[in-house]
Amino acid sequence: MHPQKYIYALLNNGFTEHWIAKKVKLAQSTIHRIKVGDVRSPRFDTVEKIKKLYEKQLETGSSNA
């Protein structure tokens, strides 16, 4: 899955771009650019960080809503 979909899934669960960025240690602007499609091929390590955060939240059933 493209990291854009992971980001949207996290946002739909009540998390913010700022929260996601803080958790994966990236700039909020980077998260936003991936979300809106400005970054079409993010670095592998960036994708892995976002994927792992998504999986962790899915696994724990955490929601910010």
PDB file with SEQRES, HELIX, SHEET and CRYST1 records, atoms N, CA, C and O in Angstrom:
SEQRES   1 A   65  MET HIS PRO GLN LYS TYR ILE TYR ALA LEU LEU ASN ASN          
SEQRES   2 A   65  GLY PHE THR GLU HIS TRP ILE ALA LYS LYS VAL LYS LEU          
SEQRES   3 A   65  ALA GLN SER THR ILE HIS ARG ILE LYS VAL GLY ASP VAL          
SEQRES   4 A   65  ARG SER PRO ARG PHE ASP THR VAL GLU LYS ILE LYS LYS          
SEQRES   5 A   65  LEU TYR GLU LYS GLN LEU GLU THR GLY SER SER ASN ALA          
HELIX    1 AA1 PRO A    3  ASN A   12  1                                  10    
HELIX    2 AA2 GLU A   17  VAL A   24  1                                   8    
HELIX    3 AA3 GLN A   28  VAL A   36  1                                   9    
HELIX    4 AA4 PHE A   44  THR A   60  1                                  17    
CRYST1    1.000    1.000    1.000  90.00  90.00  90.00 P 1           1          
ATOM      1  N   MET A   1       0.855  -1.172   0.000  1.00  0.00           N  
ATOM      2  CA  MET A   1       0.000   0.000   0.000  1.00  0.00           C  
ATOM      3  C   MET A   1       0.905   1.240   0.000  1.00  0.00           C  
ATOM      4  O   MET A   1       1.950   1.259   0.650  1.00  0.00           O  
ATOM      5  N   HIS A   2       0.495   2.249  -0.722  1.00  0.00           N  
ATOM      6  CA  HIS A   2       1.241   3.510  -0.772  1.00  0.00           C  
ATOM      7  C   HIS A   2       1.108   4.219   0.576  1.00  0.00           C  
ATOM      8  O   HIS A   2       0.045   4.165   1.194  1.00  0.00           O  
ATOM      9  N   PRO A   3       2.162   4.879   1.039  1.00  0.00           N  
ATOM     10  CA  PRO A   3       2.100   5.546   2.342  1.00  0.00           C  
ATOM     11  C   PRO A   3       0.982   6.585   2.435  1.00  0.00           C  
ATOM     12  O   PRO A   3       0.513   6.898   3.529  1.00  0.00           O  
ATOM     13  N   GLN A   4       0.565   7.110   1.308  1.00  0.00           N  
ATOM     14  CA  GLN A   4      -0.542   8.055   1.284  1.00  0.00           C  
ATOM     15  C   GLN A   4      -1.793   7.412   1.906  1.00  0.00           C  
ATOM     16  O   GLN A   4      -2.527   8.065   2.647  1.00  0.00           O  
ATOM     17  N   LYS A   5      -2.023   6.151   1.603  1.00  0.00           N  
ATOM     18  CA  LYS A   5      -3.190   5.446   2.147  1.00  0.00           C  
ATOM     19  C   LYS A   5      -3.050   5.209   3.650  1.00  0.00           C  
ATOM     20  O   LYS A   5      -4.032   5.285   4.389  1.00  0.00           O  
ATOM     21  N   TYR A   6      -1.829   4.923   4.098  1.00  0.00           N  
ATOM     22  CA  TYR A   6      -1.597   4.767   5.538  1.00  0.00           C  
ATOM     23  C   TYR A   6      -1.884   6.080   6.263  1.00  0.00           C  
ATOM     24  O   TYR A   6      -2.508   6.095   7.323  1.00  0.00           O  
ATOM     25  N   ILE A   7      -1.423   7.167   5.679  1.00  0.00           N  
ATOM     26  CA  ILE A   7      -1.634   8.484   6.291  1.00  0.00           C  
ATOM     27  C   ILE A   7      -3.123   8.794   6.373  1.00  0.00           C  
ATOM     28  O   ILE A   7      -3.610   9.225   7.419  1.00  0.00           O  
ATOM     29  N   TYR A   8      -3.851   8.578   5.274  1.00  0.00           N  
ATOM     30  CA  TYR A   8      -5.291   8.839   5.300  1.00  0.00           C  
ATOM     31  C   TYR A   8      -6.001   7.960   6.323  1.00  0.00           C  
ATOM     32  O   TYR A   8      -6.921   8.423   6.996  1.00  0.00           O  
ATOM     33  N   ALA A   9      -5.592   6.706   6.449  1.00  0.00           N  
ATOM     34  CA  ALA A   9      -6.205   5.807   7.432  1.00  0.00           C  
ATOM     35  C   ALA A   9      -5.972   6.328   8.847  1.00  0.00           C  
ATOM     36  O   ALA A   9      -6.883   6.312   9.674  1.00  0.00           O  
ATOM     37  N   LEU A  10      -4.760   6.785   9.125  1.00  0.00           N  
ATOM     38  CA  LEU A  10      -4.463   7.342  10.449  1.00  0.00           C  
ATOM     39  C   LEU A  10      -5.270   8.616  10.699  1.00  0.00           C  
ATOM     40  O   LEU A  10      -5.803   8.814  11.791  1.00  0.00           O  
ATOM     41  N   LEU A  11      -5.356   9.471   9.691  1.00  0.00           N  
ATOM     42  CA  LEU A  11      -6.131  10.702   9.829  1.00  0.00           C  
ATOM     43  C   LEU A  11      -7.606  10.391  10.076  1.00  0.00           C  
ATOM     44  O   LEU A  11      -8.259  11.057  10.880  1.00  0.00           O  
ATOM     45  N   ASN A  12      -8.124   9.384   9.390  1.00  0.00           N  
ATOM     46  CA  ASN A  12      -9.527   8.992   9.568  1.00  0.00           C  
ATOM     47  C   ASN A  12      -9.796   8.425  10.954  1.00  0.00           C  
ATOM     48  O   ASN A  12     -10.946   8.364  11.388  1.00  0.00           O  
ATOM     49  N   ASN A  13      -8.745   8.011  11.648  1.00  0.00           N  
ATOM     50  CA  ASN A  13      -8.885   7.516  13.012  1.00  0.00           C  
ATOM     51  C   ASN A  13      -8.640   8.608  14.048  1.00  0.00           C  
ATOM     52  O   ASN A  13      -8.515   8.325  15.240  1.00  0.00           O  
ATOM     53  N   GLY A  14      -8.572   9.843  13.594  1.00  0.00           N  
ATOM     54  CA  GLY A  14      -8.495  10.965  14.522  1.00  0.00           C  
ATOM     55  C   GLY A  14      -7.106  11.509  14.795  1.00  0.00           C  
ATOM     56  O   GLY A  14      -6.957  12.449  15.576  1.00  0.00           O  
ATOM     57  N   PHE A  15      -6.092  10.944  14.172  1.00  0.00           N  
ATOM     58  CA  PHE A  15      -4.739  11.445  14.370  1.00  0.00           C  
ATOM     59  C   PHE A  15      -4.493  12.615  13.423  1.00  0.00           C  
ATOM     60  O   PHE A  15      -5.166  12.745  12.400  1.00  0.00           O  
ATOM     61  N   THR A  16      -3.542  13.453  13.763  1.00  0.00           N  
ATOM     62  CA  THR A  16      -3.232  14.629  12.944  1.00  0.00           C  
ATOM     63  C   THR A  16      -1.923  14.419  12.185  1.00  0.00           C  
ATOM     64  O   THR A  16      -1.124  13.545  12.520  1.00  0.00           O  
ATOM     65  N   GLU A  17      -1.728  15.235  11.165  1.00  0.00           N  
ATOM     66  CA  GLU A  17      -0.461  15.196  10.430  1.00  0.00           C  
ATOM     67  C   GLU A  17       0.695  15.463  11.390  1.00  0.00           C  
ATOM     68  O   GLU A  17       1.742  14.820  11.310  1.00  0.00           O  
ATOM     69  N   HIS A  18       0.499  16.406  12.286  1.00  0.00           N  
ATOM     70  CA  HIS A  18       1.544  16.755  13.254  1.00  0.00           C  
ATOM     71  C   HIS A  18       1.887  15.547  14.126  1.00  0.00           C  
ATOM     72  O   HIS A  18       3.065  15.259  14.338  1.00  0.00           O  
ATOM     73  N   TRP A  19       0.883  14.842  14.631  1.00  0.00           N  
ATOM     74  CA  TRP A  19       1.101  13.658  15.479  1.00  0.00           C  
ATOM     75  C   TRP A  19       1.842  12.573  14.702  1.00  0.00           C  
ATOM     76  O   TRP A  19       2.792  11.977  15.211  1.00  0.00           O  
ATOM     77  N   ILE A  20       1.406  12.320  13.467  1.00  0.00           N  
ATOM     78  CA  ILE A  20       2.061  11.305  12.631  1.00  0.00           C  
ATOM     79  C   ILE A  20       3.522  11.680  12.427  1.00  0.00           C  
ATOM     80  O   ILE A  20       4.414  10.848  12.593  1.00  0.00           O  
ATOM     81  N   ALA A  21       3.762  12.941  12.063  1.00  0.00           N  
ATOM     82  CA  ALA A  21       5.125  13.415  11.818  1.00  0.00           C  
ATOM     83  C   ALA A  21       6.012  13.232  13.044  1.00  0.00           C  
ATOM     84  O   ALA A  21       7.157  12.794  12.934  1.00  0.00           O  
ATOM     85  N   LYS A  22       5.476  13.569  14.201  1.00  0.00           N  
ATOM     86  CA  LYS A  22       6.242  13.439  15.442  1.00  0.00           C  
ATOM     87  C   LYS A  22       6.600  11.979  15.703  1.00  0.00           C  
ATOM     88  O   LYS A  22       7.730  11.676  16.086  1.00  0.00           O  
ATOM     89  N   LYS A  23       5.648  11.079  15.499  1.00  0.00           N  
ATOM     90  CA  LYS A  23       5.869   9.657  15.764  1.00  0.00           C  
ATOM     91  C   LYS A  23       6.899   9.038  14.824  1.00  0.00           C  
ATOM     92  O   LYS A  23       7.663   8.165  15.233  1.00  0.00           O  
ATOM     93  N   VAL A  24       6.925   9.481  13.572  1.00  0.00           N  
ATOM     94  CA  VAL A  24       7.855   8.888  12.602  1.00  0.00           C  
ATOM     95  C   VAL A  24       9.105   9.746  12.396  1.00  0.00           C  
ATOM     96  O   VAL A  24       9.962   9.435  11.569  1.00  0.00           O  
ATOM     97  N   LYS A  25       9.189  10.838  13.172  1.00  0.00           N  
ATOM     98  CA  LYS A  25      10.359  11.723  13.144  1.00  0.00           C  
ATOM     99  C   LYS A  25      10.623  12.311  11.750  1.00  0.00           C  
ATOM    100  O   LYS A  25      11.737  12.275  11.228  1.00  0.00           O  
ATOM    101  N   LEU A  26       9.550  12.848  11.182  1.00  0.00           N  
ATOM    102  CA  LEU A  26       9.634  13.559   9.914  1.00  0.00           C  
ATOM    103  C   LEU A  26       8.956  14.911  10.096  1.00  0.00           C  
ATOM    104  O   LEU A  26       8.222  15.121  11.062  1.00  0.00           O  
ATOM    105  N   ALA A  27       9.200  15.811   9.177  1.00  0.00           N  
ATOM    106  CA  ALA A  27       8.531  17.107   9.225  1.00  0.00           C  
ATOM    107  C   ALA A  27       7.055  16.936   8.871  1.00  0.00           C  
ATOM    108  O   ALA A  27       6.693  16.084   8.059  1.00  0.00           O  
ATOM    109  N   GLN A  28       6.216  17.755   9.487  1.00  0.00           N  
ATOM    110  CA  GLN A  28       4.784  17.714   9.173  1.00  0.00           C  
ATOM    111  C   GLN A  28       4.565  18.023   7.702  1.00  0.00           C  
ATOM    112  O   GLN A  28       3.657  17.477   7.075  1.00  0.00           O  
ATOM    113  N   SER A  29       5.392  18.896   7.154  1.00  0.00           N  
ATOM    114  CA  SER A  29       5.252  19.245   5.735  1.00  0.00           C  
ATOM    115  C   SER A  29       5.520  18.037   4.838  1.00  0.00           C  
ATOM    116  O   SER A  29       4.913  17.908   3.775  1.00  0.00           O  
ATOM    117  N   THR A  30       6.414  17.162   5.254  1.00  0.00           N  
ATOM    118  CA  THR A  30       6.688  15.943   4.486  1.00  0.00           C  
ATOM    119  C   THR A  30       5.468  15.031   4.500  1.00  0.00           C  
ATOM    120  O   THR A  30       5.077  14.489   3.466  1.00  0.00           O  
ATOM    121  N   ILE A  31       4.871  14.866   5.673  1.00  0.00           N  
ATOM    122  CA  ILE A  31       3.655  14.050   5.788  1.00  0.00           C  
ATOM    123  C   ILE A  31       2.565  14.634   4.893  1.00  0.00           C  
ATOM    124  O   ILE A  31       1.880  13.899   4.181  1.00  0.00           O  
ATOM    125  N   HIS A  32       2.410  15.945   4.931  1.00  0.00           N  
ATOM    126  CA  HIS A  32       1.389  16.606   4.115  1.00  0.00           C  
ATOM    127  C   HIS A  32       1.659  16.398   2.620  1.00  0.00           C  
ATOM    128  O   HIS A  32       0.739  16.095   1.860  1.00  0.00           O  
ATOM    129  N   ARG A  33       2.906  16.558   2.205  1.00  0.00           N  
ATOM    130  CA  ARG A  33       3.239  16.401   0.784  1.00  0.00           C  
ATOM    131  C   ARG A  33       2.996  14.975   0.303  1.00  0.00           C  
ATOM    132  O   ARG A  33       2.565  14.770  -0.832  1.00  0.00           O  
ATOM    133  N   ILE A  34       3.267  13.994   1.151  1.00  0.00           N  
ATOM    134  CA  ILE A  34       2.971  12.605   0.791  1.00  0.00           C  
ATOM    135  C   ILE A  34       1.453  12.436   0.694  1.00  0.00           C  
ATOM    136  O   ILE A  34       0.949  11.813  -0.241  1.00  0.00           O  
ATOM    137  N   LYS A  35       0.738  12.990   1.657  1.00  0.00           N  
ATOM    138  CA  LYS A  35      -0.726  12.863   1.702  1.00  0.00           C  
ATOM    139  C   LYS A  35      -1.387  13.414   0.445  1.00  0.00           C  
ATOM    140  O   LYS A  35      -2.283  12.782  -0.113  1.00  0.00           O  
ATOM    141  N   VAL A  36      -0.955  14.575   0.000  1.00  0.00           N  
ATOM    142  CA  VAL A  36      -1.602  15.207  -1.157  1.00  0.00           C  
ATOM    143  C   VAL A  36      -1.035  14.744  -2.493  1.00  0.00           C  
ATOM    144  O   VAL A  36      -1.512  15.159  -3.549  1.00  0.00           O  
ATOM    145  N   GLY A  37      -0.023  13.888  -2.450  1.00  0.00           N  
ATOM    146  CA  GLY A  37       0.510  13.323  -3.684  1.00  0.00           C  
ATOM    147  C   GLY A  37       1.658  14.085  -4.307  1.00  0.00           C  
ATOM    148  O   GLY A  37       2.068  13.772  -5.425  1.00  0.00           O  
ATOM    149  N   ASP A  38       2.189  15.083  -3.609  1.00  0.00           N  
ATOM    150  CA  ASP A  38       3.334  15.826  -4.145  1.00  0.00           C  
ATOM    151  C   ASP A  38       4.603  14.979  -4.149  1.00  0.00           C  
ATOM    152  O   ASP A  38       5.509  15.215  -4.948  1.00  0.00           O  
ATOM    153  N   VAL A  39       4.665  14.002  -3.262  1.00  0.00           N  
ATOM    154  CA  VAL A  39       5.800  13.076  -3.221  1.00  0.00           C  
ATOM    155  C   VAL A  39       5.278  11.743  -3.735  1.00  0.00           C  
ATOM    156  O   VAL A  39       4.559  11.039  -3.027  1.00  0.00           O  
ATOM    157  N   ARG A  40       5.631  11.401  -4.944  1.00  0.00           N  
ATOM    158  CA  ARG A  40       5.102  10.185  -5.562  1.00  0.00           C  
ATOM    159  C   ARG A  40       5.908   8.945  -5.202  1.00  0.00           C  
ATOM    160  O   ARG A  40       5.357   7.846  -5.141  1.00  0.00           O  
ATOM    161  N   SER A  41       7.181   9.104  -4.968  1.00  0.00           N  
ATOM    162  CA  SER A  41       8.045   7.969  -4.622  1.00  0.00           C  
ATOM    163  C   SER A  41       8.880   8.313  -3.393  1.00  0.00           C  
ATOM    164  O   SER A  41      10.061   8.641  -3.509  1.00  0.00           O  
ATOM    165  N   PRO A  42       8.263   8.236  -2.220  1.00  0.00           N  
ATOM    166  CA  PRO A  42       9.026   8.540  -1.006  1.00  0.00           C  
ATOM    167  C   PRO A  42      10.117   7.514  -0.757  1.00  0.00           C  
ATOM    168  O   PRO A  42      10.058   6.394  -1.264  1.00  0.00           O  
ATOM    169  N   ARG A  43      11.101   7.898   0.018  1.00  0.00           N  
ATOM    170  CA  ARG A  43      12.206   6.988   0.339  1.00  0.00           C  
ATOM    171  C   ARG A  43      11.680   5.744   1.041  1.00  0.00           C  
ATOM    172  O   ARG A  43      10.663   5.783   1.734  1.00  0.00           O  
ATOM    173  N   PHE A  44      12.392   4.640   0.847  1.00  0.00           N  
ATOM    174  CA  PHE A  44      11.989   3.365   1.437  1.00  0.00           C  
ATOM    175  C   PHE A  44      11.864   3.465   2.947  1.00  0.00           C  
ATOM    176  O   PHE A  44      10.894   2.969   3.521  1.00  0.00           O  
ATOM    177  N   ASP A  45      12.836   4.104   3.604  1.00  0.00           N  
ATOM    178  CA  ASP A  45      12.779   4.191   5.067  1.00  0.00           C  
ATOM    179  C   ASP A  45      11.599   5.035   5.540  1.00  0.00           C  
ATOM    180  O   ASP A  45      11.043   4.778   6.608  1.00  0.00           O  
ATOM    181  N   THR A  46      11.218   6.032   4.760  1.00  0.00           N  
ATOM    182  CA  THR A  46      10.048   6.845   5.093  1.00  0.00           C  
ATOM    183  C   THR A  46       8.780   6.007   5.013  1.00  0.00           C  
ATOM    184  O   THR A  46       7.929   6.065   5.901  1.00  0.00           O  
ATOM    185  N   VAL A  47       8.662   5.232   3.950  1.00  0.00           N  
ATOM    186  CA  VAL A  47       7.505   4.351   3.779  1.00  0.00           C  
ATOM    187  C   VAL A  47       7.429   3.359   4.936  1.00  0.00           C  
ATOM    188  O   VAL A  47       6.352   3.124   5.484  1.00  0.00           O  
ATOM    189  N   GLU A  48       8.559   2.782   5.304  1.00  0.00           N  
ATOM    190  CA  GLU A  48       8.589   1.793   6.388  1.00  0.00           C  
ATOM    191  C   GLU A  48       8.165   2.407   7.720  1.00  0.00           C  
ATOM    192  O   GLU A  48       7.437   1.776   8.487  1.00  0.00           O  
ATOM    193  N   LYS A  49       8.608   3.615   7.998  1.00  0.00           N  
ATOM    194  CA  LYS A  49       8.231   4.286   9.252  1.00  0.00           C  
ATOM    195  C   LYS A  49       6.717   4.494   9.326  1.00  0.00           C  
ATOM    196  O   LYS A  49       6.092   4.226  10.351  1.00  0.00           O  
ATOM    197  N   ILE A  50       6.145   4.972   8.230  1.00  0.00           N  
ATOM    198  CA  ILE A  50       4.706   5.234   8.202  1.00  0.00           C  
ATOM    199  C   ILE A  50       3.927   3.925   8.279  1.00  0.00           C  
ATOM    200  O   ILE A  50       2.923   3.836   8.985  1.00  0.00           O  
ATOM    201  N   LYS A  51       4.387   2.921   7.559  1.00  0.00           N  
ATOM    202  CA  LYS A  51       3.734   1.607   7.578  1.00  0.00           C  
ATOM    203  C   LYS A  51       3.756   1.009   8.984  1.00  0.00           C  
ATOM    204  O   LYS A  51       2.738   0.502   9.457  1.00  0.00           O  
ATOM    205  N   LYS A  52       4.895   1.066   9.648  1.00  0.00           N  
ATOM    206  CA  LYS A  52       5.014   0.503  10.996  1.00  0.00           C  
ATOM    207  C   LYS A  52       4.109   1.241  11.982  1.00  0.00           C  
ATOM    208  O   LYS A  52       3.497   0.612  12.845  1.00  0.00           O  
ATOM    209  N   LEU A  53       4.018   2.556  11.865  1.00  0.00           N  
ATOM    210  CA  LEU A  53       3.124   3.317  12.730  1.00  0.00           C  
ATOM    211  C   LEU A  53       1.679   2.886  12.492  1.00  0.00           C  
ATOM    212  O   LEU A  53       0.927   2.665  13.441  1.00  0.00           O  
ATOM    213  N   TYR A  54       1.297   2.770  11.230  1.00  0.00           N  
ATOM    214  CA  TYR A  54      -0.059   2.332  10.884  1.00  0.00           C  
ATOM    215  C   TYR A  54      -0.346   0.954  11.473  1.00  0.00           C  
ATOM    216  O   TYR A  54      -1.390   0.741  12.090  1.00  0.00           O  
ATOM    217  N   GLU A  55       0.578   0.026  11.284  1.00  0.00           N  
ATOM    218  CA  GLU A  55       0.384  -1.338  11.788  1.00  0.00           C  
ATOM    219  C   GLU A  55       0.293  -1.364  13.310  1.00  0.00           C  
ATOM    220  O   GLU A  55      -0.505  -2.112  13.875  1.00  0.00           O  
ATOM    221  N   LYS A  56       1.106  -0.552  13.967  1.00  0.00           N  
ATOM    222  CA  LYS A  56       1.069  -0.488  15.433  1.00  0.00           C  
ATOM    223  C   LYS A  56      -0.292   0.013  15.913  1.00  0.00           C  
ATOM    224  O   LYS A  56      -0.858  -0.530  16.861  1.00  0.00           O  
ATOM    225  N   GLN A  57      -0.809   1.041  15.263  1.00  0.00           N  
ATOM    226  CA  GLN A  57      -2.107   1.588  15.657  1.00  0.00           C  
ATOM    227  C   GLN A  57      -3.229   0.598  15.349  1.00  0.00           C  
ATOM    228  O   GLN A  57      -4.188   0.489  16.114  1.00  0.00           O  
ATOM    229  N   LEU A  58      -3.113  -0.117  14.245  1.00  0.00           N  
ATOM    230  CA  LEU A  58      -4.104  -1.127  13.877  1.00  0.00           C  
ATOM    231  C   LEU A  58      -4.086  -2.272  14.884  1.00  0.00           C  
ATOM    232  O   LEU A  58      -5.131  -2.761  15.312  1.00  0.00           O  
ATOM    233  N   GLU A  59      -2.879  -2.685  15.250  1.00  0.00           N  
ATOM    234  CA  GLU A  59      -2.683  -3.795  16.182  1.00  0.00           C  
ATOM    235  C   GLU A  59      -3.238  -3.477  17.571  1.00  0.00           C  
ATOM    236  O   GLU A  59      -3.863  -4.324  18.209  1.00  0.00           O  
ATOM    237  N   THR A  60      -3.003  -2.260  18.023  1.00  0.00           N  
ATOM    238  CA  THR A  60      -3.443  -1.885  19.367  1.00  0.00           C  
ATOM    239  C   THR A  60      -4.877  -1.371  19.377  1.00  0.00           C  
ATOM    240  O   THR A  60      -5.479  -1.190  20.435  1.00  0.00           O  
ATOM    241  N   GLY A  61      -5.411  -1.140  18.188  1.00  0.00           N  
ATOM    242  CA  GLY A  61      -6.773  -0.616  18.121  1.00  0.00           C  
ATOM    243  C   GLY A  61      -6.877   0.807  18.619  1.00  0.00           C  
ATOM    244  O   GLY A  61      -7.958   1.278  18.974  1.00  0.00           O  
ATOM    245  N   SER A  62      -5.740   1.492  18.641  1.00  0.00           N  
ATOM    246  CA  SER A  62      -5.713   2.864  19.147  1.00  0.00           C  
ATOM    247  C   SER A  62      -6.442   3.798  18.201  1.00  0.00           C  
ATOM    248  O   SER A  62      -6.394   3.651  16.980  1.00  0.00           O  
ATOM    249  N   SER A  63      -7.098   4.734  18.787  1.00  0.00           N  
ATOM    250  CA  SER A  63      -7.771   5.776  18.031  1.00  0.00           C  
ATOM    251  C   SER A  63      -7.676   7.054  18.839  1.00  0.00           C  
ATOM    252  O   SER A  63      -7.703   7.037  20.069  1.00  0.00           O  
ATOM    253  N   ASN A  64      -7.567   8.132  18.143  1.00  0.00           N  
ATOM    254  CA  ASN A  64      -7.500   9.427  18.796  1.00  0.00           C  
ATOM    255  C   ASN A  64      -8.871  10.093  18.793  1.00  0.00           C  
ATOM    256  O   ASN A  64      -9.041  11.198  19.307  1.00  0.00           O  
ATOM    257  N   ALA A  65      -9.841   9.406  18.208  1.00  0.00           N  
ATOM    258  CA  ALA A  65     -11.186   9.980  18.070  1.00  0.00           C  
ATOM    259  C   ALA A  65     -11.981   9.849  19.351  1.00  0.00           C  
ATOM    260  O   ALA A  65     -13.133  10.280  19.409  1.00  0.00           O  
TER     261      ALA A  65                                                      
END                                                                             
